[in-house]
């Protein structure tokens, strides 16, 4: 029997179990969906689980462990943390919500892998970085949700041109708001944190912020996919 790498093999199994979990949880749609535009809350996690399974299965088949290579404790630590993060994301996603769990997952994994071979910072600073990333993401999420809801309401009331109250237009405006913040953060990182030990943490926070909110806008606002609101049920 050929040997396989442990991490992609285990993640392949977890992806398959996640797929089963998503299917068994059933689908949910918006009550007010009159035109059938909402494909339901199952779509996004189902697509993610399929892509995860195919990707990790490919890595498992193609990459073989080096029998002569010494077992690196750092690799084991990365594997354990990645595995724990994946499990927690699946378990807590519906309770805490898509936005918060996603930004935490992306931040932790990005920060973890960017810190390999770099200057080690105290754990509390990494935790503080995660908290700031979550708070910043929630702030911008609340901002563009307020703006888009207001525009939708004013569009229905004919206070502003109806086109500006269109859901696709408001989703595009959400993209602009997020992009402005991403550019500001990118410039700050490039100018203020060049050569700083905190640069990788700032990059991790920016990546987590951008990935989470762009995914939310694309799936929730453009394609009307139901995402778990969790704590942000407003």
Secondary structure, 3 states (H helix, E strand, C coil): CCCCCHHHHHHHHHHHHHHHHHHHHCCCCCCCCCCCCCCCCHHHHHHHHHHHHHHHHHHHHHCCCCCCCCCCHHHHHHHHHHHHHHHHHHHHHHHHCHHHHHHHHHHHHHHHHHCCCCCCCCHHHHHHHHHHHHHHHHHHHHHHHHHHHHHHHHHHCCCCCHHHHCHHHHHHHHHHHHHHHHHHHHHHHHHHCCCCCCHHHHHHHHHHHHHHHHHHHHHHHHCCCCCCCHHHCC
